[in-house]
Amino acid sequence: MTSLKERIDRSAAKPSDAPTDRLTIVAVAEKTRRDWVSWGILVAALASWWIAVPSLSTAEASDFGLLFAASPFFAGAIILSVIGFAVAMSRRNNRAAFFAVISVALVQRTATLIASDVPLYTWTYKHLGVTDLIQRSHFLARGVDVYNGWPGLFTATAWFSRVTGVPDVTVANWFATAAHLLMVILFYCMARAWRLDVPTAISATFLFEVLNWVAQDYYAPQALALILVLAFLTLVGSSRDRPNLVIVMIVVFSAIVVTHQLTPYWMGLIVVTLMVFRMFRPWWLTFVFAAIAIGFLVYNWDSAGDFAKFSFDVTSNAKSNLAGANLTPTAGQAFASKTMRFLTVGLLVSSAVTAFVMWRRKMPVFALVIVAFAPLAILAGQGYGGEAIFRVYLYSLVGCSLLLAFPVTAVLRASNAARVKLFIASIVLVGVTLSSSEAYFGAWFAYLTKPAVVKAASEVLESADPYGVLRLPSPAWPDRPTQAYLRLAGLDPKFDVQPEAATLFYGADFASDDEYETFNEYFVADRRTTYFAISDQMIFYNWYFGLSPRDALPNLEARMRLDPMWKVFLEGNGFVVFERAAGQDEGGNDG
């Protein structure tokens, strides 16, 4: 049977594109070695990035994010990296083109390492808490939270930290940079295993990197699972014609299963569909995968109950976790949100059109279609806590990048007579990349955490009443950063879960006595000590996403300081934690 590569080459290549004699081959190789233009652009990109580096950590907060707040050289470095890729592809310089992918990854993904003193995203810290628990106590607190049931990332990090002496916080800080560099390498290997030629595989890798705005690259199980997915799909691609590395495939799939709750079923859907259409061997391996995934789910069913709920309501499942709320986000957040929608629709529609054109040209595209569009089945099953739409984009990006690489490569490698197409394609790539960068960096200042706040979150868990509850007016507080969280979670696994009535305060500015009284009614726990935290990051986060006006939390803080029922438990640079003892009446006396 004719391979995919051979049929694509036969359909797309012109006689003049393929050198047939040795002298021509030598001439092309010599031209590639002397391609100073491509390399010069990439050097300029890295120089621009180097100039922009100091501005990343000193940029003033903006609701349009880091891309707008940092030095123009930061955006310039991204643009030059993309232009360098386009030029290198047009000049048939595969080495420079691949280095351009590395360049754009370094420029964008090192920002979290350079501009943040501690890991980005407050929800990163609940992952560090489990890792710390494993390192210090050498056991898993099964049943306390879902992370202890899927400990792949945390046990691997605990082992790595113990062997190397590198603290887990340092691992988390470097994680995004290391993850993207590793994904670039693995994605290229995967594309080659799925029989894309070298230029098309490089284009696919480039698209996967620049279009990945979902921000699932931080220290989280999903990030490690995606890395393992690329390794697994590399093995699947190489095994479509004959059994190959079966034991290794089982090991990698098992690693995915113990790392993340949703990803194994995405892989299982792809493998089963390929098996049905006789594009995966050995067929019996699908039953092994199913037994591993389902068996582990049954083993963790007590923890899985919160997310393993199926609604089969596509419209509801496609909504984000803030959809439906009466919010008034900032102009920057609205712009970033529209950009995300544009990129999501554009990716799926352009991939579908590409697949149709390839099918009309009788190119073997069905396997790639399966990889690209299988994630849409997630929306038919569940909402995954309001994150399903983001997972669909992230998962679909893998197959869609493979599909879109064909037209991108064809245009960028067109003959001299088609330089207008090359120019237009370069502009489109720059525009799409900047849009994706804005989607990635738009909420930067809402996610930026201060070391003092991380330390405070740890101190609260270490010294708070173990029977107490922690109430937060915003998700922008480091969750469970150390093993000390087990002091409270061991007694009440939901000690820091916010009351459902918290949504009633969306838009409230706490300027009136009635709002403050209602706040105390819903946020104070009955017969338990209540802790309530406010930070500068929360103020910006709530304003950015439209949860509350910018003066709302300062107003609330001022009222709590005057209220004898609340006392300052912990205070520092940019934060305050209040405490209300159990059993106090309205006058501040013991009940």
N, C-alpha and C positions, 0 to 999 in steps of 0.2 A: 504494500500500500504506500502511496506517495505521502511523505511526511508533510506536516503543516508548513514547515520552513520551505520545503521545495515548492509547494503549490503557491505560497505567498510570493516567493521570489519569482516564480514563473508568471504570476499575474501582474505584479507591480513593476518589475524591473524592465528597463528598455535595453535593447542590444548595446547601446552606447554606454550604459551604466556599468557593464560588466567587462573589465579588462580581460582580454583573451590571450594576450601574449606576455611573455616574461618581462619585456622592456616596459610595457605599460604598468605592470604590477610594481616594478622597481620605481618607476616615476611617481606613482601614487604614494608609495611608502616614503619616498624622499620628500615629497610635498608635505606629508603629514609630519615628518620630523622637523621641517622648517616652518611649521605653522605658528609663527610668532604672534599673529593677530589674536587667535583664540586664547593662547596662554597669557598674552598681555592684558586682555580684558579681565581674565580671572584674577590676575595679580592686582589689577586696579580694584576689583571687587573686594579682595581681602584687605587692601590698603584702606579703602573707604570704611570697611568694617572696623579696622583698628583705630581709625580716627574717631569713629562713633562710640567706641566702647565706654569712655568715661561718662558720656551723657546717659547711658542706660541706667546707671544707679543714681543719677542726680536729677533726672527729669521730673518736672513738676506734674502732679496728678492731673489727669485729664480724662473726661468721660469718653474720649475717642481713643484712648489707650496709648501704649508705648510707641507704636508706629508713628503717631502724630507728635508725641511729646518728646521723643528723643531727637538727636541731631539728624538733619536731613541726610547725612552720610549713611545712616542706618538703612533707610529706605533705598538710598543709592547703591549700597552694597548688594541688596537683594536684587535690584534691577540689573546691575552689571553681571551678577551671577547667571541670571536668566538669559541675558543677551549673550554671555559667553557660551552658554549651552547651545543656543540657537546657531551661533556662528560656527562653533566646533562641529555641530551636526552637519551644517551646510558644507563645511570644508572636509567632511569625512574623517575627522580627527576623533576617534572613539575615546582615546585616553583623556583628551581635554574635555570631552562631553561628560564623561563619567566624573572627572574631577569637579566639573561645574555642579553636579548633583551633590558632591561632598561639600562644596563651597556654600551652596544655599542652605544645606543642613546645618553647617557650622554657624553661619551668620544668624540664622533664626533660632536655633535650639540652644545655643550657649547663653542666650539672654537670661534664662532662669538661673544659670550658674553665676553669671557675672553681676547681675543687678539685684539679686536677692541674697541676703545673708543667711536665710534659712529656707527650707523647701517651700515652694509655692503651693497654694491651695490648702485651705485649712483642713479639708477632709483627707489630706495626705497623712495627717498625724494619727488617725485611728489605725492606719496600716503600720505606722511606726510603733504604736502602742502594743500591737500583737507581736511584732518583731521583738520588742523589748521584753515582753512576757516570756517568749521562747528562750531568749538569750539568758535571762536571769533565773527563771524558774524551771526551765526545761520541761514544760508541759503545755498542753493546749486546753483552754477553758471552753470545752465544747458545750454548746447550748447557750452560751452567753451572748454571742453575736455570730453572724454568718461568716466572718473572716476566719474564726477558729475552725470552721468546718472545711474551708478551702485554703489551706495554709502554704501552698506551693511557694509563692514569692517570699513569704515571711520566714519559712524554715531555710530556704536557700540563702537569704540575706543573713540570717543569724549564723549559719555555718560559715559564710564568707567573712563576716566580721570577726568571728572567733579565730579563723585561720590566719587572716591577714592583719588583724588589729585595726582595721578601718572602721570607725564608728558607723552605725546604721544611718545616722543623720547625714553623714558625708556621702554615703551611698545614695541616699535619696536626693541629695543636692546635685549629684552628677548624673542621676538616672536618665533624665530627658536627653542629654547630649549623647550618652553612651547608647541609649536605646535607639535613637535615630540613626546613628552611624551603623549600628548592627543591622537595623532594618533595611538600610540602603544596600548593604552587602547581600543580605539574605533575599531581598526582593529581586535583585538582579539574578541571583542563582535560581530562584523560583521561575523567573521569566524564561531563562534558558532551558530549564527542565520542561517547561511547557512549550518548547520548540520555537520560541521567538529567536530570530537571528540577533547578532550582537547589537547593531544600532537600534533595533526595535526594543530590545530588552533594556537598553540604556534609557530610551525615551519613556518606557513604562515605569522605570525606577524614578525618573525625574518627576513624572506626573504624580506618582504615589507620594513622593516627598513634599512637593509644593502644594498639593491639594489637601494635605492632612491637617486640617484646622481644628479637629474635634478636641484637641488637648487631652487625649487619653495616653499621653506619653510620660506622665509623672509617675512617681513611685506608687504603682497600683497594680493589682492582679491583672487588669485588662491589658496593660502595657506588656507585661511579660507574656501573657497569653497570645497577644498578637505576634510577638517575636517567634514564639513556638509555632504559631499557625503558618508563618512563612516557611519555617523549616519543614513542617509537616506537608504543606502543599508542594514543596520542592520534591519530597519523596513521592507524593501522589503523582505529580507530573511525570516523573521518571518511571513510574510503575504502570502507566496506562496501557502499555503493550505487553509487558511481561512482569511477572512477580519480581520484586526487587527490594532488598533490605526490609523484609517483613518485620523482623524483630525490632529494628530501629523505629519503624513506623509505630509499632505498638507502644514502645517506650515513650516516644514523643507525644503520642495521643494521650497516654496516661498522665504525662506531665501537664498537659492542657486541662485534663479533667480535674486534677487536684488543685489547680491554680485559679480557675474562674468558672462561675456558675453557668453562663450562657454560651460561651464560645464553643464548647465541645458539641453542642447540638447544631450549631451552624456548620461545623466541619462534618458532622454526621449526615446532615442533609445533603451536602455536596457529594460526599462519598457514596451514599445510597443512590442518588440520582445518576451519578456516573456509572455505578454498578448496573443499574437497571438498563441503561443504554449501552452496556458492554464496553465501557471506556475506563474500567478500573479492574485491576487484577492484583491478587486473587480475590474472587468475589466473596468468599467466606469470611474475609477479614472484616467486612462490614458488620457481621454478627458479633465478632470479638469486640469491636469498638462499641457497639450498642450495649453489650453486656457490661463493659467497664463503666460507661457513662451512666447507665440506668442504675447499676449496682451502687455506684458512689452516691447518686442522688438519693436512693432509698436509705443508705447509711446516714445521710445528713438530713433526712426529711424533717426532723424537728426544727432545724435552722432554715430549711428551704421553704417552709410553709408560707413565709411572708412574701416571697417573690414568685413561687411556682403556682401562680393563679392565672387562669386563662379566661380572657373576656371575649375574644374573637370579634371585638369591635374595632375595626381598622381605624376609624376616625378618632376614637378615644385613645387608642394606643399610639397614634401618631403625634399626640399632643405632648408638649414638654411639661416638666413638673411645675411650671408656673402658669401654664395655659389655663384660661378661664377666669383667672383672678383679675379684678379691676385695678390694674396697675398703670402707673404713668412713668415709664422709664425715661431716662435722659435721651437727648438727641443722639449721643454717641452710641448708647446701647441699642436704640431703635435702628440706627444705621448698621451696626454690626449684625443685628438679628436679620435684617433684610438681606444682608450680604450672605449670611449662612443659607437662607432659603434659596437665593439665586444660585449659589454654588451647588446645593443639593439637587435642585430641579435640573440645572444645567448638566450636571454629571450624569444623571440617570437618562435624560432625554438624548443627549449627544451619544451616549454609549449605546442606547437602543437603536438610534439611526445608524451608527457605525456597524452594529451587528447585522442590521437589515441589509446594508450595502454589501457587506462581506458575504452574506448568504446569497444575495443575488448574483454575485460574482463566483459563486460555487466554491468559496473558500471554507475550509472546515472550522467553523466558528462556534459550534454548539457547546462544546466543553467550556469555552470561555464565557459563554452566555450563562451557563449554570453557575459558575463561580461569581459572576457579576451580579446576578439578580436573585440568587437563592436567599440572601438576607431579607428580602422583602417579605418572606414568609413570617418573619418575627412579628411584623405588624398585625398579622392575622391571628396571632396567638396571645400576646400580652403587651403591656405598656412598659414593663421593666422599670417601674418606679418613675415614670416620666422621662426616661432616658432612651427608650426604644428607637426613636427617630434618629438620635445621634449614633447609636450602634449600627443602625441600618446603613447610614452614610459611611461610617468607618469600615464596616465589613464589605459593603459594595465597592468601596474604593479599590480594593485589591483586584477584583476582576475587571472593573471599569477601566483601571489604568492599563491593564493588558490590552483591552479592546482599543482604547483611544490612542495607544502607542502607534498603531498602524497608520492612521491618517496623519498624525503628527510627524512621524518619520518620513512619510512620503512627501509631505510638503517641504519640510526642512531640507531634504536631500534632493529637491528638484534641480533640474538643470539650470544653467545660467539664464535661459529664456524665461524662467519663472521666478525671477528675483523679487518681483512685486508680491507674489504669494509668500515668499520668505519674509519680507518686511512685514506684511500684514500678520503672518503667523507669529512673528516675534512680538509685535504689539499686543496681540491677543494673549500670548503666554505671560507677558509682563503684567497685563491687566488682571488676569486670573490669579496670578501669584500674589500680587499686592492685595487683591480682594481676600484671598485665603489668609494672608498675613494679618489683615485687619480683623478677620473673624477670630484668629488665634490670639492676637494681642489686644483686642478691643477692651476686654474686661481686666486688663493687667492690674490696674490700681485697685480694683475691687478684690482681687485675689492676693495682693501683696501683703505678706504677713511680717510682723516685726519680731525679732528675737525676744524682746521683753514680754510680749504677749504669750509666746510659746512657753517661756519659763513660768509665767503666771498660771497658765492652764495646767501645767504640771504641779505647781504648788497647791492649787485648789484641790486637785485629786488626792494629794498626799496628806493634806491637813483638814479637809472638810469632814463634816459628820457623815460617817459611812451610810447612814440611813437617810441622808438628805437627797434633794433633787437639784439639778442644775437647769435653770431656765435661761434661754437666750433669745434676744429679739431679732437675731439674724444668723444665717449659716456661717458668718465670717468669724468663727472662733475655733481655735485648734481643738479638734475632737480627740479625746483619749490619747494624749501623746506618749504616755509611759505606762508601764505595767500597773501603776497605782490605780488606773481606772477600775481594776478588778475589785478594789475595796468597796466601791459603790455598785458596780455592775454585777458583782457576785451576789449581792442581796436583791438588786432590782436591775435586770438587764436593760430596762428602759428608763433609767434614772435621768438621762439627759435628752429624752425624746420630748419634743415640745407638744403642748396641748393642742388639740384640733382647733380650739377657739383662737389660736394665734393669728389665723387668717382674718379674724374680725378686725384686727388692728392695722391691716394694710391701708395706708393712706392717713392714718391718725397722726396728729402732731403733738398730742399730749399737752395742749395748751389750756385745756379745760379741766375742771375738777371732776366732771362726769367721766371723761376718758381715763383719768388716773384711777378713779374708784373702780371702774370696770376692769382696768389692768390688774389691780390687786385681787379682784374677785376671781379672775381666770388664771393668773400666773402663780399665785401663792398656793402651795400644796397644803392640804389638810393634815394637821398633826405631824408634819415633817419639816425639817429645816429647809428653807429655800435659799438657793444662791442664784444671783442674777448678775450677769456680766455685760458690760458695755465697753466698746473700744472704738478708736478712731476708724479702724478698718470697717467695723460694722456700720458706722455712720455713712461712709462712702458707698459701701456695698448696697445698703438699703436705698440710698438716693439713686445710685446707678441703675438698679433694677426696678425702681419705682415702688419698693415696698413701703417706704415712708419718706416724708420730706426731710431735707437735710438738717433741719432744726429739731426734728422729732426726738431723737435719742438724747441730745443735749437738754431738751426740755424735761424729758423723763428723768434724766440723771439729777437735774436740779431739784425736782420734786422729791425724789427718793432721799436726797441728802437732808432735806428739811423734815422728812417723815421719821418720827422716833421709832417706828416699827422696823425700819431698815437701818442697818449699821454697815459701815465700810469694813469689809472683810480683808480686802487686799487692794492695793492701789499702786500705780506706777506710771511710767512714761507711756501715755496713749491708751490707758485702760483703767477701769475700776470694777471691782467685784463687790457686790452688796450681799449681806446675809440677813435673813429674817428668821429668827428662832421659832421653833414650833410652839404652838399654843398661845401666841400673843393675841390679845384683843385689840380693838381699834384704838385704845388709848396707849398701847405700847406696854401694857402690863401682862403678867403671866395669867393665862386663862385658867 
